[in-house]
């Protein structure tokens, strides 16, 4: 316990000192810090507005690119300089990826500054810009490959969309499967969990009648102070990733509940199911985008390549319309994970303590605004989850 006490802030120490009786019989509203809740509400409002701007900026940029005729000019310039169809199509796709990232950059920076100003991240501005530069390069490369591949398939077969859908599913599943082994180590330092944590995880796995998976400690504190843990990967590559910051401040009981929730996700194959759902919704959004864009007449300088920004415009709109559907699936998975965890962990007070700590440390509102949480929130309200675990009155109106 001395190591935990040394890592805990004043807010953490307050949460750790709450008695079991208080945790199990007191309303969630009385358990959290009211000052930090007011701050959390203001942050949530800012984040919702920033997200809206971040999501809409690329849509507006794509519409301008097509409507102003700049897409056709860019296409002609690339064709003159790059004779090979794969090259000029790929370059056009890379330009679209770069445009989308740059258009959203001011809103991404605003989100970073909000998080930094309230202590949710210690990342410096140069390091943040370096991360964004790497993200821009990655998105540009992906869009270059996708555009070149799709147009090549269009040239080869009328059933190009069926081939592309198959490639999309396989590629996405492979990336998700190997992410904790090949991709996650590129973004943060990692190391194996201690023997005590592994033993605790093995006990949870046996209680849930599921196979054990490697427990990995990730250096999340380099970028954020949030208490993060997640299940990642598929099959032999499955891992439970635990942020070092979370491990430092959680009590053994909280750690046990956290591991139970992650093993619940692993047992129920939530990573696979949510991946399949996400791909399916994206395919549906792409179909809508192509259908709507085909209803808009061709300009004199249009061709399939120059019209891609128009398709991107409607794809962005369709994704935004379907976004709450995916969030609803995630909320269902989180509700179920809490319920399954309680079948393996008898200490309900530690589950409540963990969620109270998250509300205070990560500046998360207990309920959020009822008018918008159905759209923005990927997890059930913390207040509702606390009430379900402690069997007290739910403070969050439905």
RAVEN-V131170 format. One record per backbone hydrogen bond with DSSP energy under -0.5 kcal/mol. NH is the residue of the N-H (numbers start at 1). CO is the residue of the C=O. If there is no record, write none. Layout:
# RAVEN-V131170
[[NH;CO] [NH;CO]]
This chain:
# RAVEN-V131170
[[5;1] [6;2] [7;3] [8;4] [13;9] [14;10] [15;11] [16;12] [17;13] [18;14] [18;15] [23;19] [24;20] [25;21] [26;22] [30;27] [31;27] [31;28] [32;28] [34;32] [37;33] [38;34] [39;35] [40;36] [41;37] [42;38] [43;39] [44;40] [45;41] [46;42] [47;43] [48;44] [49;45] [50;46] [51;47] [52;48] [53;49] [54;50] [55;51] [56;52] [57;53] [58;54] [59;55] [60;56] [61;57] [62;58] [63;59] [64;60] [65;61] [66;62] [67;63] [68;64] [69;66] [70;65] [71;65] [73;69] [74;70] [75;71] [76;72] [77;73] [78;74] [79;75] [80;76] [81;77] [82;78] [83;81] [88;84] [89;85] [90;86] [91;87] [92;88] [93;89] [94;90] [95;91] [96;92] [97;93] [98;94] [99;95] [100;96] [101;97] [102;98] [103;99] [104;100] [105;101] [105;102] [106;102] [108;104] [109;105] [110;106] [111;107] [112;108] [113;109] [114;110] [115;111] [116;112] [117;113] [118;114] [119;116] [120;115] [121;115] [123;223] [128;124] [129;125] [130;126] [131;127] [132;128] [133;129] [134;130] [135;131] [136;132] [137;133] [138;134] [139;135] [140;136] [141;137] [142;138] [143;139] [144;140] [145;141] [146;142] [147;143] [148;144] [149;145] [150;146] [151;147] [152;148] [153;149] [154;150] [155;151] [156;152] [157;153] [160;157] [162;159] [163;159] [164;160] [165;161] [166;162] [167;163] [168;164] [169;165] [170;166] [171;167] [172;168] [173;169] [174;170] [175;171] [176;172] [177;173] [178;174] [179;175] [181;178] [182;178] [183;178] [183;179] [184;179] [186;183] [187;183] [187;184] [188;184] [191;217] [193;215] [198;194] [199;195] [200;196] [201;197] [202;198] [203;199] [204;200] [205;201] [206;202] [207;203] [208;204] [209;206] [210;205] [214;238] [216;214] [216;240] [217;191] [218;216] [218;242] [219;189] [220;218] [222;219] [223;220] [224;220] [225;120] [226;120] [228;226] [230;241] [232;239] [234;177] [237;234] [238;235] [239;232] [240;214] [241;230] [241;239] [242;216] [242;240] [243;228] [244;218] [247;243] [248;244] [249;245] [250;246] [255;251] [256;252] [257;253] [258;254] [259;255] [260;256] [261;257] [262;258] [263;259] [264;260] [265;261] [266;262] [267;263] [268;264] [269;266] [270;265] [273;269] [274;270] [275;271] [276;272] [277;273] [278;274] [279;275] [280;276] [281;277] [282;278] [283;279] [284;280] [285;281] [286;282] [287;283] [288;284] [289;285] [290;286] [291;287] [292;288] [293;289] [294;290] [295;291] [295;292] [296;293] [302;299] [307;303] [308;305] [309;306] [310;307] [311;307] [312;308] [313;309] [314;310] [315;311] [316;312] [317;313] [318;314] [319;315] [320;316] [321;317] [322;318] [323;319] [325;322] [326;322] [327;323] [328;324] [329;325] [330;326] [331;327] [332;328] [333;329] [334;330] [335;331] [336;332] [337;333] [338;334] [339;335] [340;336] [341;337] [342;338] [343;339] [343;340] [344;340] [344;341] [345;341] [348;346] [350;347] [351;347] [352;348] [353;349] [354;350] [355;351] [356;352] [357;353] [358;354] [359;355] [360;356] [361;357] [362;358] [364;359] [372;369] [373;369] [374;370] [375;372] [376;372] [377;373] [382;365] [383;366] [384;366] [385;381] [386;382] [387;383] [388;384] [389;385] [390;386] [391;387] [392;387] [397;395]]
